[in-house]
Amino acid sequence: MNAPTADWSYWPAPAKLNLFLQITGRRADGYHELQTVFRLLDWGDRIGLRLRDDGRIRRVGESASGVAEADDLVVRAAIALQRAANCALGGDIRVEKKIPAGGGFGGGSSDAATVLVALNALWGTGLDEPALAALGLQLGADVPVFVRGHSAWAEGVGEKLVPITLPQAWYLLVDPGVHVPTAVLFRSQDLTRDAAPVKIADFASGTVLGNAFEPVLRRREPAIEAVFQALSSIGRARLTGSGSGCFVEFATRAAAEQALAQLPEELRAWVVAGVDRSPLLDALETTETV
């Protein structure tokens, strides 16, 4: 049971991978249409929450990426829920980071989703999943998949989600430590924005595995190209999201760990399991609420 410890309760904020990503067009509002598969991971950040009766929303500790408190997605998520539900309660928020910023692993979005889902339970505000996902979409395109808590086929800007069941897999992740703003990448002349739409069956057959941002980032950032070269000897390297994070998929943990042992020690690399159901949903089911 996720019962509070010293008035704090702790909630998982899992990372994700984009198993492929392509851009199929651009909307009138300037946003891009995409297709991707989100794979949730059994690894990520941890969010601590402590309820307040004075209505204040407060971040405890500094942001790992130096974001001001008012701009922090976890604070914005709490305020959005508070306003949407007309809730008089507040909360303190503590973020324990494992997911590297700028890697494309979804850390900020997952943190925000966990705040929405957990505070909805703890405050007893009673918003349903679609309402929480809609709030999440206002914060970022990746937030809804973490709110809904299932690996998914995604279209639109990433908010049109169809839950899917994926084969059991383990992933060797590498963080090159590079952060290129997504807006800069979308302005690149080398970015393919008109890929032909595909179907889930195309992905399932293994014919669709690319990432539209990969060629742009590999040409732009030597550190990312170096990681791809290092990974090429152990499997097919892929990029996740629009970040710098790279990964190789394996059928077993043993195979992933063996591959990890072959990489240069200076690379920041680790092995994690893929999951179809978010550990946040499991925590939600075993939590005492007000």
C-alpha positions in Angstrom: 0.0 0.0 0.0 1.3 3.4 -0.9 0.5 4.9 2.5 2.1 8.2 3.4 5.5 8.2 5.3 5.9 11.2 7.6 2.9 12.7 5.6 4.6 12.1 2.3 3.5 9.6 -0.3 5.7 8.5 -3.2 4.6 7.8 -6.7 6.4 6.3 -9.8 6.9 8.5 -12.9 8.0 6.0 -15.5 10.1 6.9 -18.6 9.2 6.0 -22.1 10.7 5.1 -25.5 9.5 6.0 -28.9 10.0 2.7 -30.8 9.6 4.6 -34.0 8.6 8.2 -34.9 7.6 9.8 -38.1 6.1 13.2 -39.1 3.2 12.9 -41.6 2.3 16.6 -42.0 1.8 20.0 -40.4 -1.5 21.4 -39.1 -2.8 24.9 -39.6 -1.9 25.9 -36.1 1.8 25.0 -36.8 1.9 21.8 -34.8 3.1 18.7 -36.6 1.1 15.5 -37.1 3.1 12.4 -36.2 2.9 8.6 -35.7 4.8 6.8 -33.0 4.7 3.9 -30.6 5.2 4.8 -26.9 6.8 2.0 -24.9 6.6 2.5 -21.1 9.5 1.5 -19.0 9.8 0.0 -15.5 12.2 2.7 -14.6 12.0 6.4 -14.0 11.6 9.3 -11.6 9.8 9.3 -8.2 7.4 12.0 -7.1 6.8 12.8 -3.4 3.6 14.5 -2.5 2.5 16.0 0.9 -1.0 17.5 1.2 -1.5 21.0 2.5 -4.8 22.5 3.8 -3.8 26.1 2.9 -4.2 25.7 -0.9 -0.6 26.5 -1.6 1.3 24.5 -4.3 5.0 24.4 -3.4 8.0 22.6 -5.0 10.4 21.2 -2.4 14.0 21.4 -3.5 15.6 22.7 -6.7 14.8 21.6 -10.2 17.5 19.3 -11.6 17.4 21.3 -14.9 17.3 24.7 -13.2 13.7 25.5 -14.1 12.0 28.2 -12.0 9.3 26.9 -9.6 6.5 28.7 -11.4 7.6 27.2 -14.8 8.1 23.7 -13.5 5.6 21.2 -15.1 4.9 19.5 -11.8 3.8 22.8 -10.3 1.8 23.8 -13.3 0.1 20.3 -13.3 -0.9 20.7 -9.7 -2.3 24.2 -10.3 -4.2 23.1 -13.4 -5.8 20.3 -11.5 -6.6 22.5 -8.6 -8.3 25.0 -10.8 -10.2 22.5 -12.9 -11.6 20.8 -9.9 -12.0 23.9 -7.8 -10.1 22.3 -5.0 -9.2 24.1 -1.9 -6.4 21.8 -0.9 -2.7 22.3 -1.8 0.4 20.2 -1.8 4.2 20.1 -1.5 5.9 18.3 -4.4 9.3 16.6 -4.4 10.9 15.2 -7.6 13.5 12.5 -7.3 15.2 12.5 -10.7 16.6 9.5 -12.6 15.5 10.3 -16.1 18.0 12.6 -17.8 16.7 15.9 -19.2 16.7 16.3 -23.0 17.1 12.6 -23.6 13.7 12.0 -25.1 12.7 9.6 -22.3 9.7 11.8 -21.3 10.8 12.7 -17.8 9.1 16.1 -17.5 5.9 14.9 -19.0 5.8 11.8 -16.9 6.4 13.8 -13.7 3.5 16.1 -14.6 1.2 13.2 -15.4 2.1 11.5 -12.0 1.2 14.8 -10.2 -2.1 15.0 -12.0 -3.1 11.3 -11.4 -1.8 11.1 -7.8 -3.2 14.4 -6.6 -6.5 13.6 -8.2 -6.6 10.6 -5.9 -5.2 12.2 -2.8 -7.4 15.3 -3.1 -10.4 13.2 -3.9 -11.2 15.5 -6.8 -12.7 12.7 -8.9 -11.7 13.7 -12.4 -11.9 10.8 -14.8 -9.1 9.6 -17.0 -10.2 11.6 -20.2 -10.4 14.8 -18.1 -7.0 14.3 -16.7 -5.6 13.5 -20.1 -7.1 16.7 -21.5 -5.4 18.7 -18.7 -2.2 16.9 -19.5 -2.4 17.8 -23.1 -2.4 21.5 -22.1 1.0 20.9 -20.5 2.6 18.8 -23.2 1.9 16.4 -26.0 3.5 13.5 -24.2 1.6 13.9 -20.9 -1.6 12.1 -21.9 0.1 8.7 -22.6 1.5 8.8 -19.0 -1.8 9.8 -17.6 -3.5 6.9 -19.4 -0.7 4.5 -18.3 -0.4 2.1 -21.2 2.1 1.6 -24.0 0.3 2.9 -27.1 0.2 3.6 -30.8 -0.1 7.4 -31.1 -1.1 9.8 -33.8 -2.1 13.5 -34.0 0.5 15.4 -31.9 0.8 12.3 -29.8 -2.5 12.6 -28.0 -4.6 10.1 -30.1 -3.8 6.9 -28.3 -4.6 3.3 -28.9 -3.3 0.9 -26.2 -1.2 -1.9 -27.6 0.4 -5.1 -26.2 4.1 -5.4 -27.1 6.4 -8.4 -26.8 8.4 -8.6 -23.6 11.7 -6.7 -24.1 14.7 -5.2 -22.4 16.4 -2.1 -23.5 19.9 -0.9 -23.3 19.7 2.9 -22.9 22.5 5.4 -23.5 22.4 9.1 -22.7 24.9 11.1 -24.7 24.3 14.1 -22.5 23.2 16.4 -25.4 20.1 18.6 -25.3 18.9 20.2 -28.5 15.6 22.1 -28.1 12.8 20.4 -30.0 11.8 23.8 -31.7 15.3 23.9 -33.2 15.0 20.4 -34.6 11.6 21.2 -36.2 13.1 24.1 -38.0 15.8 21.9 -39.6 15.7 21.8 -43.4 16.8 18.2 -43.2 13.7 17.0 -41.2 11.3 14.8 -43.2 7.8 16.2 -42.5 5.7 14.4 -45.1 6.2 10.7 -44.5 3.5 8.4 -45.8 1.1 7.3 -43.0 1.5 3.7 -41.8 -0.6 1.3 -39.9 0.0 -0.6 -36.7 0.5 -3.8 -38.8 3.5 -2.1 -40.5 5.1 -1.5 -37.2 4.3 -5.0 -35.9 6.0 -6.5 -39.0 9.2 -4.6 -38.3 9.2 -2.6 -41.5 8.8 0.7 -39.6 11.5 1.4 -37.0 13.0 4.8 -37.9 12.9 8.2 -36.2 12.5 11.3 -38.2 14.9 13.2 -35.9 17.7 10.7 -36.1 19.5 11.9 -39.3 19.2 15.5 -38.1 20.7 14.8 -34.7 23.4 12.5 -35.9 24.6 15.1 -38.4 24.3 17.9 -35.9 25.8 16.3 -32.7 29.0 14.3 -32.8 28.3 12.8 -29.4 25.1 11.2 -30.7 26.9 9.9 -33.8 29.6 8.4 -31.6 26.9 6.6 -29.5 25.3 5.2 -32.7 28.7 4.0 -33.8 29.4 2.3 -30.4 26.0 0.6 -30.4 26.3 -0.6 -34.0 28.4 -3.6 -32.9 25.8 -4.9 -30.5 22.5 -4.3 -32.3 20.2 -1.8 -34.1 20.5 1.5 -32.4 17.5 3.8 -32.3 16.7 7.3 -31.1 13.8 8.1 -28.8 11.6 11.1 -29.3 13.2 14.3 -30.3 15.9 13.9 -27.6 19.4 12.5 -27.7 18.7 9.2 -25.9 19.6 6.1 -27.8 18.6 2.5 -27.2 18.9 -1.1 -28.5 16.1 -3.7 -27.9 16.8 -7.2 -26.6 14.5 -10.2 -26.0 16.1 -11.0 -22.6 17.7 -9.1 -19.7 20.8 -11.4 -20.0 21.4 -10.4 -23.6 21.0 -6.7 -22.7 23.4 -6.9 -19.8 25.9 -8.8 -22.0 25.7 -6.0 -24.5 26.1 -3.4 -21.8 29.4 -5.0 -20.7 30.8 -4.5 -24.2 30.3 -0.8 -24.3 33.0 1.7 -23.4 32.9 2.5 -19.7 32.7 6.3 -20.4 29.2 5.9 -21.9 26.3 6.6 -19.5 24.3 3.4 -20.2 22.0 1.1 -18.3 19.4 -1.7 -18.8 15.7 -1.4 -18.1 12.6 -3.5 -18.8 9.7 -2.5 -21.1 6.2 -2.7 -19.7 2.7 -2.3 -21.2 1.1 -1.1 -18.0 2.5 1.9 -16.0 3.6 1.2 -12.4 1.7 4.4 -11.6 -1.6 2.6 -12.2 -0.5 -0.2 -9.8 0.4 2.4 -7.1 -2.9 4.1 -7.7 -4.8 0.9 -6.9 -3.1 0.4 -3.6 -3.2 3.9 -2.2 -5.3 5.3 0.6 -7.0 8.5 -0.4 -8.8 11.3 1.5 
